[in-house]
Amino acid sequence: MTGRGVDQILPRPCSPRLYERYVSSALDYVGLAECANGEIPEPATLSYIWGAALDEFERARPDVRIINLETSITHSETRFPKGVNYRMSPENAGCLLAAGVNCCALANNHILDWGRAGLLDTLDTLERLRIRTSGAGRNLAEAWAPAVFDIAGKGRALVYSCASVTSGAPLAWAAQPNAPGVALLPDSTERSVALIAGEISRERREADAVILSLHWGGNWGYDISEDERRFAHRLIDETRPAVLHCHSSHHPKGIEVYGNRLILYGCGDFLNDYEGISGYEEFRGDLALMYFVEIDATSGDLVALEMTPLRIRRFRLVRPPDDDIDWLRRTLDRESRKFGARVEAGPDGRFALSWSRTAA
């Protein structure tokens, strides 16, 4: 979430005015963070917010860098009346290029916070930056279209994005045949599975690796309901994505490998402006993870998952202390064990996933 307070510390921010119940200026979030953890440089450089993540990208050199972008990129003042509205300035959107982001999944419950005008600004800005998108568009077909990547020597990767109403994405935000919006799922039934399967089948070729990015569920808590797990399994049975990339929770949740395909039930927040806000401390929402996923280019099966823990401090990603790294690993291991996977300590404070591999 590179909007609101984060946007304010970058060189060319939006108006700080907010319409929240308790806060009227995005600068108040900057002040809360500084009271909690110290002074933030203003203006910060566009690369400042990524901090230690940049070294990890350089080390791992992933073929595609995918994020769930949970903010509108706009100066629009036409806000959707939902209480909390995120936006960042189009002039600050170069921060995404500073991290080498290739793809933004846009189907979430904040991308239309500033109306359809704000969404169109977002799409125009990302197009100008040559960052590919999925999950939202100028019409229904564009919202459901994947971001397509031709990776030399490895084949194609297709990134799809959709949002469930369980995440708080309003039904009114659904894209229409001739109106902008998001790729929206009204429920978690076979009807939604069939909808996703139909959309994927339009573009998919044999041996394409599909990443399905799904915004669903609440913000706090580790529980994965039987309905959620059943829906995830049905998606894999019917659409065979290499990765089911789920998000909305403000902290990482359990991980499963089902049918040799990776399910990240909740990736947690990677960057936000929540420092200094009290509540839900037991979930350690300030701890973030980078997920480096290795997929077999022929089968789409999971080969390896490495995770790098980081911590949000002064609106920047930094290396956590050893105690925090150990706490996060033990917590993820506890939650992933429920699904037959283990999170083990790796070199240099990183984590590695282990699981029982099944025959293809």
N, C-alpha and C positions, 0 to 999 in steps of 0.2 A: 504494500500500500504506500505508494510514493506521493500521496496527496496530503492535503490538510497541513499538519505541522511540518512534515518532511518537505513539502513544497516550499514552505516559508523560509527554510534555511538555504535554499538553492538560489542561484543568481537572479532569476526573474519570476517571482512567484505571482500567483493569482491574488486578487483581493482577499484579505484574511477574514472577511466577514462570514460568520456562520449563523445558522438558524436553529441551533441546538437548545435544549431545555436549560442547560446549566452553563453553556459556554457560547460566547458571541464572537470570539475571534480565534482563528487558528494559531495565532501567536501565543495564546494561553497554553497550548499543548507544548510549545517550545519551552515556555517558562516552567511547566511541570517537570519536563525532562531535565532541565538544567538544575532545578532544585533537588532532584533525585540523584543525579550523577555528574553534574559539573557543566561548565560552559561549553556551548556548541559554537564552532566557528561560523560566522555569518558575514558575507555569503560563503557557503561551503562550495567546493568545486563539485562538478557533476559526478565525479568518481568517488567523492568522499563517502557517501552512504554505503558503498559496497565493501569498503575496508578489506578485511582478511579474505573475503570471498573471491577477490580478484586473483590472489595467489593460488587459490584452489582451482579456479577456472584454468589458469595458466598451467598448473600441474596436470590436471585431468584431460584438458583439451577435448571436451565433448563435441560430437558432430553437430548436435542441435541443443540450444539452450532455451528451455521452455519455462515460462512463468504464467501464473494466474495473475493478471493485472487487475487489482481490485480498486480501481479509481477511474474516474472519467478524466480525460485530458481536454480541458476546455476553459474558456472564460465565460461560458453561458451563465446567466442569472436565473434561468428558468428551472428552478429546482423541483424535483418530485417530492411531495410532502410525506417524508418518511422518518423525520427526526434527526438522522445522521446522514450527511451528504459529503462524499469525498470527491475532490477534484484537485488536479495539478495543472500548472500552466503549460500550454504547448511549447513555450520557450524553454521550459525545464525538462522536456521529454527526452532530450539528449542524454539524460542520466541512464536511460535504458541502453543506449549505444555504448556508454562507458563500461557496461557490464557485458557487452557483446550479445545481448538478448536477440535471438532469432525469431521467436514466436511468442505472441501474447494470446493466451486463452482468455476470452472476454466474457464468457457466459457466467455471470455471477450477480449478486444482489446489490452491487454498487455501480455498475457500468452505466446505468441510465439515471444516476442520482441527479443529474442536471439536464434531464429531459432528452428527447430525441435529438435536439440540436447539439447537446453535449456529446451524445454518441457519435453523431456525424463528424463533429470536430475530432473526436478520438480516432475514428477510422481514417480521416484525412491526414492527421498528424503521423500516425503509424505508417501509413502508406508513403508519406513523404520521407520518413526515416528508413524505409525499406525493411520494416519489421513486419513479418507476416502475422496474420490474425486468424482466429476461428472462434465460433460461438456467438458472434454478433455481426450484423450486417445491415445494409441499406434496404434489404428485403428478405423474405423467407429463405430463398435459395442461397443467398450470400451468407446468411447466418449459419446455415447448416453445412456450408462448404468447408472442406478441410484446408488447412495449411499444408502444402505439399513441398517436400524437400527431396531433391535428388542428391544422394550422398555417393560421391565417387567410389567405385569399387564395392559398394555395399548395397545399393538399391535405393528404393524410395521409403521415406517415412511420411505418414499421413497423421496430422494432428487434428482431432475433432474435439469440440468443446460444447457442453450443454449444461444448463442449470436446472436444478429441481426446485419446485416451490417450497420444499422443506428447508431450503437455505434462506428463505425470506424474499426470494425474487418474486415480485408481483406478477400475477397472471397478465396484467395489462402490459407488461414489458415484452410479451411474446412477439417475435417478428411476424409480419403478415406478408402475403404475396406481393403487396405493393407499399409496404410501410416498414421502417426500420425497427429493429428490436433484437432480442436474443433468441437463441435456440433453447426453448423452454420445455421442460418435462412437467406435465400436470400431476403425475403420480409415479409410483414405482411398481407398476403392474406390467403384465405381458404386453399391453398396448404400447408402453414406452419402450420396452425391449424391442418390439417389432419396428417401432419408429426409428430407433437408432440403427438397427440392423439394415433397414431399407436405405437409410441415408449413406451408410458406409458402403453398401454394395454398389452404389452409383459410380463411385470413383475407384474403388479398390481393385488392384490387379493382383495376380498371384505373386506371392512372396513379398508384398508390401508389408511393412511394419506399421501397425496402427497404434497410436497413443490416444486414448480416450480420456479427456479431462472433464471431470464431473464435479460441479459445485453443489454440495448437498448437506443437509443436517444442520445441527446447532453449533454454537461456538465453543462450548465447554463440556467436558466429560469424556471418558474413555469408552463408554459402552457402545458396542456395535449391535444393533438390534438384529433379530433373526430376519426381519423383512429386508433390512439393508444388505445383510450378507447373502440372502437368497437372490436379491436383485443383482448384486455384483457377480455372483456365480452364473446367473442366467445371461448376463451381458457377455461374459467370457465364453459360455457355451455357444451362444448364437452369433457373436461377432468376432471372437478370437482376437481381441486387442493384445498387443504385447505388454502394454502397461495400462492399468486403470488408475489414473492420477486423480485422486479425490481430495477435496479441500473445502474449507469453511470453518473448521475447528481452528481455534487460536493456538493450539498446541499439537504436537505430533501424536498420532494414534497408532494402533496396532497395524502390523503388516502381515499379509498372507501371500503365499504362492499357491495358486489353484490352477490345475491343468497346465503347469509350467509357465503360467502367466502371473505377472506381478500385480498385486492389489495394494496400493497405498491408501488405507481407509481414511486417513486425514493427515495431510502433510504439515499442518501448522502454519503459522505466519512466518514469513521470511524477513519481512521488514514492516514496521508500523511506527505510529507515534504515541504508543500507549504508556511510555515510561512515566512513572510518577502517579499513575492511576491505580487506586487500590481496588482489591477484589480479585478473587480466584487465584491468589498467589500460589496455592498448592499445586497448580498445574504448570507453573513456570513458563508462562507464555513469552517470556523474554528470551528463551532458548530456542534457537532455530536450527534447521537441518538443510544441508544441500544433499540431494539424492543423485548419485551418479550411477545410472543404470546401463548395464551392458546386455545387449540383446543379440541372439544369434541371427545373423542377417538372412539366413535361409529359412529357418523354421519360425522365427519370431519368439522362440522360447527364451526365458530368462537365463542368462549365463552368470551374472553377478550383480550384486547391489552393494555399493560402498556409500557410506554416509559421513558427512563432515559436520560436526556440531559447531555452532557459532552462538554468539550472544549479542543482543541489541543493546548498545550503550551509546548515549548521546546521538541517537538516530544514525548509528553506524554499526556494522557487523564486525565483531572482534572475537578473538579466541577466548573461550570460557576457561575458568580455572578448572583444575583437575577434579575437584569435588563435584562441580556442575556436570562435567562430562560423564563422570561415573553415575551420577543420579539419573541423567537422561538415558544412558545405556540400559541401566537396570529397569527403568520404567518401561522403555520400549520393549525390552526383552520379556518382561512380565506380560505385557499386553499382546505381544506377538506369539508367545507360547500357546496362547489360547487357540491359535490357528495353525499350530504345528511348525512355526518358524522360530528361530533364535537370533538375537542380536548380540554379536560378540565383539569384544575389544580388538581393534586392529592397530596398525602402526600409527604413531604420531597423533594419538587421540581420536582417530577415525573409527567408525564402526563397520562391521561386515555382516551381512545376512547369511544365515545357513538354513537349509530346509531339506526335506526329503524329496529327492527328485524322482519323478515318475516317468514311465516309458512313454514315448511319443505315440 
